[in-house]
Amino acid sequence: MTHVVHPYSHRLGILRDWKSRWFSPKGTYKYALRGDILIRNYLEKKLKGFFVADIEIERSQKTLRVILSSSRPGQILGRQGDGAEILRREIKELLLKNKLLGEKVDLRLDIKEIKNAEANAAIVSQMIVEGFEKRLPVRRVVKQMLEKVMANRDVLGIRISYSGMIGGGMARTEVYKKGRVPLQTLRADVDYAANRARLPLGAVGVKVWIYKGDIFDKK
C-alpha cells in the first residue's frame, strides 16, 4: 500500500499490452533484451524533436519488427520517402555490429501516425520540454498546455508535474492539475510519460498524466 506505481505497468494485462512482444528460446533472452534496449536508446536519441510517442518491438524466428508511433511521420520518412529505409539500415548495422541480430533475420520498420497528438502523454511531455529548452516562461508553457489538452473531447483530466532548478531560484516541484486523474482505478485509461529538459542550471524533470475515461469490457 501507498507505493507509487507506474500507471502503465499497473495496468499491464488489464488495459495495456507489453511494448516488447516476443518469446525467446533458452539462452537467447539476454541478447534479445539487450537488442531491444539498444534500439530504443538509439531511436530516442536519433529522433529527438520528431515527437515519437511509442517504440514497439515484435520478434519471431525470422523477423524483427520495429513499430514507431509519431505525430510527425512525414519528417521521419523524408521528402522522397527514403528516410525510413535509411533508418532501418542504420538499426540493422547497429545490431549486427554488436552481434545481436542473426544475418538471416529480416528487420522491418513500420511508422504509424498519431492523429490526436495533444491526447498523448509522451508527445505532450516533449512539447513542454521543448518550451523549457527554448527558455520560454515555465508557468505559461504549462498552463497553455493544460488548456490545449483539455480542449480535446477524449481527455477528462490532466496532471503536469515538473521539478528542478526553475527560474534561477532554489530547486522546487510544482504540480498543475485540471479535471480528474484516478490513478488507482485499474479500468481508468491513464496515459503517463516522464521526460527531462536540459537547462543551464541543470536538468528539469517533467511528468504528465492524461486521463481519457474508463474502459469497460465489450461483453
Summary of the structure (lengths in Angstrom):
residues: 219
radius of gyration: 19.1
end to end distance: 31.3
largest distance: 56.2
contacts: 592
relative contact order: 0.13
helix: 32%
strand: 32%
